[in-house]
Amino acid sequence: MRTSFLVISGFVLLSLASSRAQAQQEIDRPPINYHTAKVADAVARLQEKIDAGEAKLQWDAKHGWLPSLMQWLDVPKSSQTLVFSKTSLQFAKITPHRPRALYFNDDVYLGTVQYGEVVEISAVDPQQGAIFYSLDQKKSETPRIRRDQGACLACHHGHRTQGVPGYLLRSVYPGSDGNPIFSLGSTTSDQTTDFRHRYGGWYVTGKHGSMRHRGNSIASEASAKSFDLEKGANLSDLSSLLRTQPYLTPHSDLVALMVLDHQTQMHNFITKASYESRQASHYDKIWNEILERPADFQAEVSKRRIAKASELLLRYMLFSGEFQLTSPVEGTSAFAEQFQALGPRDSRGRSLRDFDLQTRLMKYPCSYLIYSESYDGLPPDIRQTVGRRLDEVLSGEDTSPEFAHLSAEDRTAIREILAETKPGLFD
């Protein structure tokens, strides 16, 4: 019986490895060329400045290259979140007493571990999506940020990331050593996830009333039902759980985590739409030459492919299916204030970055990543399709159930904000 189990397990692992290899081969072919096409994300641009002598990283005796990277890449320390499950590259260094620290802005993510060997870095390229890097945590006159050659994609390329190189938040049942107890299950967390299923393996500081999450708690291998949700609820101080002095702040801000819930998958949907359009155009070009059709001919299957990717992006962008908060939420750091201050704002002072935090995340439910370089870098057919569909939804022409959460006031406000702050969107 055990031999059969080992044979089956081995077959499953080989199948997973095979499918991952096939997926990586697919993105390394034209028109994507993920690993070989030149990228222009914020980290690649910083390395170019370093090479040209226009930027210089400063070593910090306590945190290595992290503070200097944050300064050059404009990543705020208030974005700090702490994850203690062993679910990342430097898992051997991570424990509930030494969690991994993550910092982020709209298109850059940084991760460090106490006594870790590298700073984990990722940035969103306008064409290729998530690009992964590392920087050795060793003092040097010539530090070099190196691009990952595929190791990160073992977790960051699959169904949890919409089938493209991307990002994900895992909520697990962590054991006392930080190892996930996968027999109890796990969740990929986003804006639609029930609050009770979020943040397992994470520290969380903030108020959330009667709602409960999995954060701040250790699981027993006996049963998921034994997981104590009350113990980790509404904490503003983590000092009883770990030493916070080694970190840039004592916080693992709840509002920052909720923004990550939205932002990580929003990046993935943008990248997915980009890949779908580029691949459809590539296949059309090949078959148009073979069948001697006009160069601009678009097959019906390509039209459907682009329409589907655009619709999935639109729905996520407008927070379709978002979990409705049943209690107000409040963070513990300056993150919410600093995030909202980034704007842009319309003539009435409204911004897509304004929080609600009473019944939903954002006051005006339309993703602020519509202003990002990655959104602007989408192929024209995707941007035109999403712009047209946005117009239909926000004008009230589309009253389908997917957008029933948007009141008439919501639609009007979002449309007015976008008309002023993103000219040409509805053209």
C-alpha positions, 0 to 999 in steps of 0.5 A, a space after each residue: 500500500 505504501 509503495 503504491 502511495 509513493 508511486 502515485 505521489 511521484 507521478 503527481 510530482 512529475 506531472 506538476 513539474 512537467 506542467 510547470 516546465 510546459 508553462 514556462 516554455 510557453 511564455 519563453 516563446 514568441 510573442 512573450 519571450 519572458 526571459 529574453 525580452 528587454 524589460 523596463 520596470 523600476 528595478 531594471 531602470 535603477 540598475 541602469 542608473 547604478 551602472 551609469 554612476 547616476 545612483 549609488 546604494 548605501 549599506 545599512 549596518 542593521 538592514 543591509 541594502 533594504 533602506 537604500 532600495 526603499 528610498 531609490 524605489 520610493 517604497 514606504 516603510 509604512 507598507 510593512 507586513 510580516 509573514 511567518 509561514 515558511 512560504 517563500 524563497 528563504 523559508 529556512 530562515 523564517 519562523 514565527 519569532 523571525 517573520 519575513 518582512 514585505 514592503 511595497 508600492 504600486 509596482 514594486 515589492 521587497 522582502 527580507 528575512 533576519 539573517 537572510 542572504 538576499 533582499 527579494 525584489 520584484 517589479 512590474 514590467 509594463 509588457 512582461 508583468 512580474 519580474 523577479 530579482 535578488 540582491 545579495 545582503 553583503 556589503 560591496 562597492 558594486 552591489 548588483 541586482 540580479 534577475 531570477 532565472 526561473 526559481 521564483 516561477 515555481 510558485 509565481 506562475 500557475 493557476 494561483 496567478 491567473 496563469 502568468 508570472 505574477 503575485 499571490 497572497 497565501 493564507 495557510 494553517 501554520 504550525 509552531 515552526 511556521 511550516 504550513 499544515 497543508 492537510 488542513 488546506 490553504 487559500 489564495 487571498 484576494 478582494 473576494 475572499 471571506 475575511 475568516 479565510 485571510 492572513 493565515 501565517 501572517 501577523 496582523 495589526 489593526 481593528 476589525 470589530 466582530 470580523 475574524 481572520 486567521 492571522 496571529 495564530 498557530 494551528 494544531 495538526 488535529 483539525 482546522 476547527 481548533 484554530 483559535 481565531 479569537 486569539 489573534 483578533 483586533 491586535 494593535 501590538 505584536 510585542 507579546 508574539 515576537 520581538 519587533 525591534 529588528 524591523 523598520 516598524 512594529 506594524 503589520 498593518 491590516 489596511 496594507 494587507 487588504 490593499 495587497 489582497 486587491 493589488 496582487 491579483 489586479 496586476 495578474 489580470 492586467 498581465 493576463 490580458 496583455 499576454 492573451 492579446 499579444 498571443 492572439 495577434 501573433 497567431 493571427 499573423 501566422 495564419 493570415 500569412 499561411 491563408 493569404 488573408 489581409 494582414 489585419 484580419 482578426 479571427 473570431 477565436 481571437 476576438 473572443 479571447 480578447 473579449 474574455 480577458 478584457 471582461 475578467 480584467 474589468 470585473 476585477 477592476 470594478 471590485 465585482 464579487 468583493 467581500 462585504 465588510 461587516 465591521 469597520 476596519 482600521 490600521 495601526 500605521 501611517 499607511 492609509 494616510 500616505 496611500 491616499 495622499 498619492 492621488 490623483 484627485 479631481 476638481 472636487 478632491 475625490 480620488 480612486 485611492 480614497 478608502 471606505 473601510 466601513 463596508 468595502 475597501 475603497 470609497 470609489 470601487 475602481 482600481 487605482 492601478 488604472 493609472 499604472 504603467 502596466 495598464 497604459 502598456 496594455 495592447 490597444 485592443 484591450 484598452 479600447 475594449 475595457 474603456 468601452 465596457 467601462 463606459 457602458 457600466 459607469 453610464 448605467 447602460 450595463 445593469 448586469 448582476 456582476 456590477 449590481 454592487 455599484 450604486 448609481 452614485 458610485 458609477 457617476 462618481 467613478 466616471 467623473 473622477 476618471 474623466 478628469 484624471 485619465 483623459 482619453 480613457 473613454 475615447 
